[in-house]
Amino acid sequence: MPKMNPKLKILIPVVRGLAQTLGKDYEVNLHDVSMPEHSLVLCENGYVTGRSEGGPMTDFGLFMLQSEKYRDKEGIFNYLAKNNRGELIKCSCIFIRDEEGQIIAFLCINYDLKKAFAAQELIESLVSVGMGKVEQYPERLEAGEKSGGKFPELVRESFAQNLEEVIGDSLETVRKNAGKPLRFLTKPEKKLIIQELLDRGFFRLKGAVDTLAAEMGNTKFTIYAYIREIQKQRENAK
């Protein structure tokens, strides 16, 4: 088992007990948010997303950790996403906090919906009723990929198996949004990209600044300077 915050060890039997109780179609994960590059410290029934212990936090997890919209929430429950095989899964993420109210862990439950699709009653009871709305997160599936009105909007969450995939997926998204290689952007355009990545929690990842600097054709010191400018502008705007 990977190293984790000692305060989280009390949750080990909870994670394992939930997995045993709910069954093999439920993946139950414990993330130590203090080390997002390998936050997945306990993973039961990992076949649902194809991940295993030692894996990184997802892009959506990074966003929730970064966004002020989630600071006072207990978690986000019953949202739909797709695993890396393109299969629908129903997900919930419970925020675990310390004595000071700081988030120290995510307890995540991901349900494999294949069996639910085998019966209309299960679809109605397990998928359509009370599905939570995901606030603020910018990543949605394309219109053609949506579920035809049967389900709420789907979140595009990348269940990466290693740190390089998390960084690569985030950069691929901003490249697509920019419409051209990042090294050809103007300074204002680069700052907008950095602002977007900052809001996504991208810079919480080890090596993210160096990788982005190489993509943009700048030094890491320039990237840090842009980040400081953005943060200062936000502070002045408050």
N, C-alpha and C positions, 0 to 999 in steps of 0.2 A: 504494500500500500504506500502511495506517495506521502511525503511529509506534508503535514497540515497544521493549521493553527490549533494548539491544544484545546481551545475552547470548543472545537467542533467534534472532538472525539465522542462526546455525549450523544451525537446524532448518528453514529455508526449503526447501532442496533435499530434506530428508527428507519434508516434507509433500507437496511436489509429486511426488516420486518414488513415494511410497506411492499417491497418487491415480492416477498413470499405470500403476503396476503392478497395482493392485487392479481398476481399471476404473471406469466412470462410475456404477455403482450404489453406490459407496462415497464418502461425503463425508468429507473429512479436514480437520480444523480445528485451528488453533493459537490458544489463548487466552492473553493476557498478563493474569495475575490481578491485577496492580497497578492496573488501570483497569477494574473490572467493568462500568462504564456503557457501554464500547465495547471490550470485551476481545477480540473476534474480529478478530485482526490478519491472519489468512490463512485463506482458505476455498476449498477445491477441491471441485468438484461439489456446489455449495450447493443444487441443486434438491431434494436428498433431504429437507432440513428447510425449504427456502425462505428460508434466511438468506444474508447476504453480509457481506463485510468491513466492520468498523466497528460491527457489531451487539453487543448486550450479552451478558453471561454468562447462562446459563439459571438458573432458580430452583434446580434440583438442583445445578448447579455452585457456586452461592453456599453451599448447605448443606454440600457436601463441604469447601469452603474453611473454613467456620466450625466444623464439627464436630470434636471431639477424636477421634472414632472413626476418622477417616480420616488422622490426623496421621502415622502410621507406615506407611501402606499405600503400595504402588507405584502403585495405581490401582484402578479398578473395571471389571471386564471382562464382556462378553457379557450385558448386561442388556437387557430388552425395554422399549421405550417406544412412544409414538405420535407421529408428526409432526403438524403443524398441519392436515393434510388428513385426519387420522384413520387413517393407514396405519401398520402395524407396522414398526418399524425395530429393528435390533439394534445396541447401542451399547457402546463401550468408551472409557474415559478414563484416559490415562496421566499420572501426576503428574511434572512436570519440576521438579527441585530444583536449588538453587544449591550452592556449596561448603559452606555452613553447614547444609544440609539443609532449607532453607525452600522451600516450593512457590512457584515463580515462573511456572509455566505449566501449562496442560492441553493435551495432544495427544489429540484426540478423533477416533474413527472411527465413523461411523454408516452402517450397511448397509441399503439399501432391500430389503425382503423380498418384493416383489411377484413377482419371478421364482422365488423359492424356493417360493412357494405354488403355482406352476404344476406342480411335480413333487413327489410324495411322498418320493422319495429325498432331494431337497434339503431338504425340511422336516425330515426326521429327522437329516441330517448337519449342517445349518447352524443349526438352531433348537433342537432338543430336547436335544442332547448337550452336557453340560458348561456349561449356562447358569448364570452367576453369580448369587448372591443378593445383593440390595442391602440392606445393614444400616442400621437406624436411620431412614432417610428416611421421614417420616410420610405422604407422598403416595402413595396407592395408587388404582387405578381402582375404581369401584364394582363390586359383585358382578355386576351385570348386564352389565358391560363386560368381564369377564374372559374368558379364552380357552377356556373349556369343558374345561379339564383337559389340553389339548395342550401348553400352555406354562406356565412359572413365572408367578408373579404379575407384573403389569405395573406399572411406575413411571409416575406421572403427571408428566411433565416438559414444561414449556411452552417451546417453541422460539420465543420472542418475537423480533420483528424490530426492536424499538426499546426504549429504556429505559422509556418510559411503559407499554408492555405488561407488562414484568417487574414493575414496581411495582403496576400494576392487577391482574394475576393474583394476586399475593400478598395484596393487600387483599381481593379477592373471596373467596379461600379463608378468610381469618379472619372475614370478614363472615358467610359461610355457617356457620362453626363457632359464631359468637356467636349467630346466630339473630335478630339485630336490628341496626339501625344503630349504628355504633361510638360515636356521640356520646351515645347513651342508656345506655351501660354505666356501672356504678359504678366507683369508683376501683380496687377489687380486681380487677374484671373487666378493666378497661383494662390493669392491670399483667400479667394473664395473657396478654392479647393481645400486649403488647409483649414479654413473655418468649418467646412462640412466634415472633414475628418476629425477635427477636434470635437465636434458635437457628437460624433459617432463613438467616441472613446478610443479611437485608433491609436492615439499617442500613449495610451496606457501600456501598450505592448512593447516589449523589449526589441530593439532593432528597427522599430517602425520609422523613426526619424531618419536613420541612415538609408533605409530602403527608399523612402520618399525623396530624399535628397538626390539619390542616384537617378530616380525617375525624372526629376525636374531639372537635372543638370546643375544643381546648386550644391553648396556645402551644407553640412548639417548645422553650421552656425547661422547660416542664412535662414534655414527653416525655423530654428529656435527664435530668431529675431522676428520672423513673421508671426509666430505664435504669441510672442510677448506683445507685439503691436495689437493683435486681435483682442487679447485679454485686457490690455489697457483701454482700448476703445470701448469694450463692454463695461468695464468698471466706470469709465467716465459717463457712460450713457445711463447709468443707474440713478 
